């Protein structure tokens, strides 16, 4: 993963693609910061976590830009999310997510919303980087409220 990011950085520099270059430099900077904090090199899963945080931050920014009616910033931020998404594993479909949630419900057999933590602990490793965790959480809460 690291090599792919660094190669894409070089390619963007050669092609003078400023948008891609800016986003990849942000990824690289976030990776380096995380490596300094951990005092070691990141593995692929940790790099994906860094990218997930970058995407989450941008999605939160879009919400604020919508409040301010800043369409220019919304479209620029969406382009950045598209660039970041290229480094993510293939995302699961809504049906695949619901199937996994159903399996977890059958295994854990929750009785109330207090079992949310057990369900999330079971599902987070499966969905990490492959699904929007806020969607997963919302879906679980809806299922729990129907118990």
Rosetta constraint file for C-alpha pairs under 8 A:
AtomPair CA 1 CA 5 HARMONIC 6.34 0.50
AtomPair CA 1 CA 44 HARMONIC 5.82 0.50
AtomPair CA 1 CA 47 HARMONIC 7.51 0.50
AtomPair CA 1 CA 87 HARMONIC 7.85 0.50
AtomPair CA 2 CA 6 HARMONIC 6.23 0.50
AtomPair CA 2 CA 44 HARMONIC 7.44 0.50
AtomPair CA 2 CA 47 HARMONIC 7.72 0.50
AtomPair CA 3 CA 7 HARMONIC 5.93 0.50
AtomPair CA 4 CA 8 HARMONIC 6.05 0.50
AtomPair CA 5 CA 9 HARMONIC 6.13 0.50
AtomPair CA 5 CA 24 HARMONIC 6.96 0.50
AtomPair CA 5 CA 28 HARMONIC 7.80 0.50
AtomPair CA 6 CA 10 HARMONIC 6.35 0.50
AtomPair CA 7 CA 11 HARMONIC 6.21 0.50
AtomPair CA 8 CA 12 HARMONIC 6.01 0.50
AtomPair CA 8 CA 24 HARMONIC 7.70 0.50
AtomPair CA 9 CA 13 HARMONIC 6.23 0.50
AtomPair CA 9 CA 20 HARMONIC 7.95 0.50
AtomPair CA 9 CA 21 HARMONIC 6.08 0.50
AtomPair CA 9 CA 24 HARMONIC 6.11 0.50
AtomPair CA 9 CA 25 HARMONIC 7.34 0.50
AtomPair CA 10 CA 14 HARMONIC 6.25 0.50
AtomPair CA 11 CA 15 HARMONIC 6.09 0.50
AtomPair CA 12 CA 16 HARMONIC 5.68 0.50
AtomPair CA 12 CA 17 HARMONIC 5.06 0.50
AtomPair CA 12 CA 18 HARMONIC 7.27 0.50
AtomPair CA 12 CA 20 HARMONIC 6.30 0.50
AtomPair CA 12 CA 21 HARMONIC 5.39 0.50
AtomPair CA 13 CA 17 HARMONIC 6.56 0.50
AtomPair CA 13 CA 18 HARMONIC 7.81 0.50
AtomPair CA 13 CA 21 HARMONIC 6.55 0.50
AtomPair CA 16 CA 21 HARMONIC 7.81 0.50
AtomPair CA 17 CA 21 HARMONIC 6.02 0.50
AtomPair CA 18 CA 22 HARMONIC 5.96 0.50
AtomPair CA 19 CA 23 HARMONIC 6.51 0.50
AtomPair CA 19 CA 80 HARMONIC 7.71 0.50
AtomPair CA 20 CA 24 HARMONIC 6.11 0.50
AtomPair CA 20 CA 80 HARMONIC 7.78 0.50
AtomPair CA 20 CA 83 HARMONIC 6.79 0.50
AtomPair CA 21 CA 25 HARMONIC 6.03 0.50
AtomPair CA 22 CA 26 HARMONIC 6.31 0.50
AtomPair CA 23 CA 27 HARMONIC 6.34 0.50
AtomPair CA 23 CA 80 HARMONIC 6.40 0.50
AtomPair CA 23 CA 83 HARMONIC 7.28 0.50
AtomPair CA 23 CA 84 HARMONIC 7.40 0.50
AtomPair CA 24 CA 28 HARMONIC 6.10 0.50
AtomPair CA 25 CA 29 HARMONIC 6.04 0.50
AtomPair CA 26 CA 30 HARMONIC 6.12 0.50
AtomPair CA 27 CA 31 HARMONIC 6.08 0.50
AtomPair CA 27 CA 50 HARMONIC 7.49 0.50
AtomPair CA 27 CA 51 HARMONIC 6.76 0.50
AtomPair CA 27 CA 54 HARMONIC 7.60 0.50
AtomPair CA 28 CA 32 HARMONIC 6.15 0.50
AtomPair CA 29 CA 33 HARMONIC 6.15 0.50
AtomPair CA 30 CA 34 HARMONIC 6.21 0.50
AtomPair CA 30 CA 50 HARMONIC 6.76 0.50
AtomPair CA 31 CA 35 HARMONIC 6.15 0.50
AtomPair CA 31 CA 42 HARMONIC 7.48 0.50
AtomPair CA 31 CA 47 HARMONIC 6.68 0.50
AtomPair CA 31 CA 50 HARMONIC 6.56 0.50
AtomPair CA 32 CA 36 HARMONIC 6.16 0.50
AtomPair CA 33 CA 37 HARMONIC 6.31 0.50
AtomPair CA 34 CA 38 HARMONIC 6.15 0.50
AtomPair CA 34 CA 42 HARMONIC 7.78 0.50
AtomPair CA 34 CA 50 HARMONIC 7.98 0.50
AtomPair CA 35 CA 39 HARMONIC 5.51 0.50
AtomPair CA 35 CA 40 HARMONIC 5.37 0.50
AtomPair CA 35 CA 41 HARMONIC 5.50 0.50
AtomPair CA 35 CA 42 HARMONIC 6.17 0.50
AtomPair CA 36 CA 40 HARMONIC 7.01 0.50
AtomPair CA 42 CA 46 HARMONIC 5.65 0.50
AtomPair CA 42 CA 47 HARMONIC 6.19 0.50
AtomPair CA 43 CA 47 HARMONIC 6.27 0.50
AtomPair CA 44 CA 48 HARMONIC 6.20 0.50
AtomPair CA 45 CA 49 HARMONIC 6.30 0.50
AtomPair CA 46 CA 50 HARMONIC 6.33 0.50
AtomPair CA 47 CA 51 HARMONIC 6.38 0.50
AtomPair CA 48 CA 52 HARMONIC 6.07 0.50
AtomPair CA 48 CA 87 HARMONIC 7.52 0.50
AtomPair CA 48 CA 88 HARMONIC 6.45 0.50
AtomPair CA 48 CA 129 HARMONIC 6.48 0.50
AtomPair CA 49 CA 53 HARMONIC 6.26 0.50
AtomPair CA 49 CA 129 HARMONIC 6.88 0.50
AtomPair CA 50 CA 54 HARMONIC 6.38 0.50
AtomPair CA 51 CA 55 HARMONIC 6.22 0.50
AtomPair CA 51 CA 84 HARMONIC 6.68 0.50
AtomPair CA 51 CA 87 HARMONIC 7.67 0.50
AtomPair CA 51 CA 88 HARMONIC 7.54 0.50
AtomPair CA 52 CA 56 HARMONIC 6.09 0.50
AtomPair CA 52 CA 88 HARMONIC 7.97 0.50
AtomPair CA 52 CA 129 HARMONIC 6.57 0.50
AtomPair CA 53 CA 57 HARMONIC 6.10 0.50
AtomPair CA 54 CA 58 HARMONIC 6.39 0.50
AtomPair CA 54 CA 84 HARMONIC 7.84 0.50
AtomPair CA 55 CA 59 HARMONIC 6.23 0.50
AtomPair CA 55 CA 81 HARMONIC 5.80 0.50
AtomPair CA 55 CA 84 HARMONIC 6.85 0.50
AtomPair CA 55 CA 85 HARMONIC 7.85 0.50
AtomPair CA 56 CA 60 HARMONIC 6.25 0.50
AtomPair CA 57 CA 61 HARMONIC 6.25 0.50
AtomPair CA 58 CA 62 HARMONIC 6.24 0.50
AtomPair CA 58 CA 77 HARMONIC 6.30 0.50
AtomPair CA 58 CA 78 HARMONIC 7.92 0.50
AtomPair CA 58 CA 80 HARMONIC 8.00 0.50
AtomPair CA 58 CA 81 HARMONIC 6.98 0.50
AtomPair CA 59 CA 63 HARMONIC 6.65 0.50
AtomPair CA 60 CA 64 HARMONIC 6.74 0.50
AtomPair CA 61 CA 65 HARMONIC 6.15 0.50
AtomPair CA 61 CA 77 HARMONIC 7.93 0.50
AtomPair CA 62 CA 66 HARMONIC 6.07 0.50
AtomPair CA 62 CA 73 HARMONIC 7.76 0.50
AtomPair CA 62 CA 74 HARMONIC 5.55 0.50
AtomPair CA 62 CA 77 HARMONIC 6.95 0.50
AtomPair CA 63 CA 67 HARMONIC 6.53 0.50
AtomPair CA 64 CA 68 HARMONIC 6.49 0.50
AtomPair CA 65 CA 69 HARMONIC 5.97 0.50
AtomPair CA 65 CA 70 HARMONIC 5.19 0.50
AtomPair CA 65 CA 71 HARMONIC 7.34 0.50
AtomPair CA 65 CA 73 HARMONIC 6.67 0.50
AtomPair CA 65 CA 74 HARMONIC 6.18 0.50
AtomPair CA 66 CA 70 HARMONIC 6.15 0.50
AtomPair CA 66 CA 71 HARMONIC 7.27 0.50
AtomPair CA 66 CA 74 HARMONIC 7.24 0.50
AtomPair CA 70 CA 74 HARMONIC 6.34 0.50
AtomPair CA 71 CA 75 HARMONIC 6.18 0.50
AtomPair CA 72 CA 76 HARMONIC 6.34 0.50
AtomPair CA 73 CA 77 HARMONIC 5.99 0.50
AtomPair CA 74 CA 78 HARMONIC 6.12 0.50
AtomPair CA 75 CA 79 HARMONIC 6.26 0.50
AtomPair CA 76 CA 80 HARMONIC 6.44 0.50
AtomPair CA 77 CA 81 HARMONIC 6.28 0.50
AtomPair CA 78 CA 82 HARMONIC 6.25 0.50
AtomPair CA 79 CA 83 HARMONIC 6.37 0.50
AtomPair CA 80 CA 84 HARMONIC 6.21 0.50
AtomPair CA 81 CA 85 HARMONIC 5.97 0.50
AtomPair CA 82 CA 86 HARMONIC 6.74 0.50
AtomPair CA 83 CA 87 HARMONIC 7.78 0.50
AtomPair CA 84 CA 88 HARMONIC 7.25 0.50
AtomPair CA 88 CA 129 HARMONIC 6.65 0.50
AtomPair CA 88 CA 130 HARMONIC 7.46 0.50
AtomPair CA 89 CA 129 HARMONIC 6.58 0.50
AtomPair CA 89 CA 130 HARMONIC 5.94 0.50
AtomPair CA 90 CA 130 HARMONIC 6.24 0.50
AtomPair CA 91 CA 129 HARMONIC 7.69 0.50
AtomPair CA 91 CA 130 HARMONIC 4.50 0.50
AtomPair CA 91 CA 131 HARMONIC 5.63 0.50
AtomPair CA 92 CA 96 HARMONIC 5.96 0.50
AtomPair CA 92 CA 97 HARMONIC 6.43 0.50
AtomPair CA 92 CA 130 HARMONIC 5.78 0.50
AtomPair CA 92 CA 131 HARMONIC 5.85 0.50
AtomPair CA 93 CA 97 HARMONIC 6.28 0.50
AtomPair CA 94 CA 98 HARMONIC 6.15 0.50
AtomPair CA 95 CA 99 HARMONIC 6.06 0.50
AtomPair CA 96 CA 100 HARMONIC 6.31 0.50
AtomPair CA 97 CA 101 HARMONIC 6.24 0.50
AtomPair CA 97 CA 127 HARMONIC 8.00 0.50
AtomPair CA 97 CA 131 HARMONIC 7.70 0.50
AtomPair CA 97 CA 136 HARMONIC 7.31 0.50
AtomPair CA 98 CA 102 HARMONIC 6.07 0.50
AtomPair CA 98 CA 139 HARMONIC 7.90 0.50
AtomPair CA 99 CA 103 HARMONIC 6.30 0.50
AtomPair CA 100 CA 104 HARMONIC 6.23 0.50
AtomPair CA 100 CA 123 HARMONIC 7.63 0.50
AtomPair CA 101 CA 105 HARMONIC 6.19 0.50
AtomPair CA 101 CA 123 HARMONIC 7.33 0.50
AtomPair CA 101 CA 140 HARMONIC 7.13 0.50
AtomPair CA 102 CA 106 HARMONIC 6.30 0.50
AtomPair CA 103 CA 107 HARMONIC 6.26 0.50
AtomPair CA 104 CA 108 HARMONIC 5.95 0.50
AtomPair CA 104 CA 109 HARMONIC 7.86 0.50
AtomPair CA 104 CA 119 HARMONIC 6.51 0.50
AtomPair CA 104 CA 122 HARMONIC 7.03 0.50
AtomPair CA 104 CA 123 HARMONIC 7.26 0.50
AtomPair CA 105 CA 109 HARMONIC 5.19 0.50
AtomPair CA 105 CA 110 HARMONIC 6.45 0.50
AtomPair CA 105 CA 119 HARMONIC 7.35 0.50
AtomPair CA 108 CA 118 HARMONIC 7.60 0.50
AtomPair CA 108 CA 119 HARMONIC 7.21 0.50
AtomPair CA 110 CA 115 HARMONIC 5.57 0.50
AtomPair CA 110 CA 144 HARMONIC 7.70 0.50
AtomPair CA 111 CA 115 HARMONIC 6.98 0.50
AtomPair CA 111 CA 144 HARMONIC 7.94 0.50
AtomPair CA 111 CA 147 HARMONIC 7.07 0.50
AtomPair CA 112 CA 116 HARMONIC 7.94 0.50
AtomPair CA 112 CA 144 HARMONIC 6.31 0.50
AtomPair CA 112 CA 145 HARMONIC 7.79 0.50
AtomPair CA 112 CA 147 HARMONIC 7.08 0.50
AtomPair CA 113 CA 141 HARMONIC 7.23 0.50
AtomPair CA 113 CA 144 HARMONIC 5.69 0.50
AtomPair CA 113 CA 145 HARMONIC 7.12 0.50
AtomPair CA 115 CA 119 HARMONIC 6.48 0.50
AtomPair CA 116 CA 120 HARMONIC 6.14 0.50
AtomPair CA 116 CA 140 HARMONIC 7.44 0.50
AtomPair CA 116 CA 141 HARMONIC 7.46 0.50
AtomPair CA 116 CA 144 HARMONIC 7.91 0.50
AtomPair CA 117 CA 121 HARMONIC 5.99 0.50
AtomPair CA 118 CA 122 HARMONIC 6.24 0.50
AtomPair CA 119 CA 123 HARMONIC 6.15 0.50
AtomPair CA 119 CA 140 HARMONIC 7.92 0.50
AtomPair CA 120 CA 124 HARMONIC 5.58 0.50
AtomPair CA 120 CA 137 HARMONIC 7.52 0.50
AtomPair CA 121 CA 125 HARMONIC 7.55 0.50
AtomPair CA 122 CA 126 HARMONIC 7.80 0.50
AtomPair CA 123 CA 127 HARMONIC 6.23 0.50
AtomPair CA 124 CA 128 HARMONIC 5.58 0.50
AtomPair CA 124 CA 133 HARMONIC 7.86 0.50
AtomPair CA 126 CA 130 HARMONIC 7.87 0.50
AtomPair CA 127 CA 131 HARMONIC 5.32 0.50
AtomPair CA 127 CA 132 HARMONIC 7.94 0.50
AtomPair CA 127 CA 133 HARMONIC 7.35 0.50
AtomPair CA 128 CA 133 HARMONIC 7.57 0.50
AtomPair CA 131 CA 135 HARMONIC 7.83 0.50
AtomPair CA 131 CA 136 HARMONIC 7.46 0.50
AtomPair CA 132 CA 136 HARMONIC 6.51 0.50
AtomPair CA 133 CA 137 HARMONIC 6.02 0.50
AtomPair CA 134 CA 138 HARMONIC 6.08 0.50
AtomPair CA 135 CA 139 HARMONIC 6.11 0.50
AtomPair CA 136 CA 140 HARMONIC 6.22 0.50
AtomPair CA 137 CA 141 HARMONIC 6.19 0.50
AtomPair CA 138 CA 142 HARMONIC 6.26 0.50
AtomPair CA 139 CA 143 HARMONIC 6.32 0.50
AtomPair CA 140 CA 144 HARMONIC 6.10 0.50
AtomPair CA 141 CA 145 HARMONIC 6.12 0.50
AtomPair CA 142 CA 146 HARMONIC 6.51 0.50
AtomPair CA 143 CA 147 HARMONIC 6.83 0.50
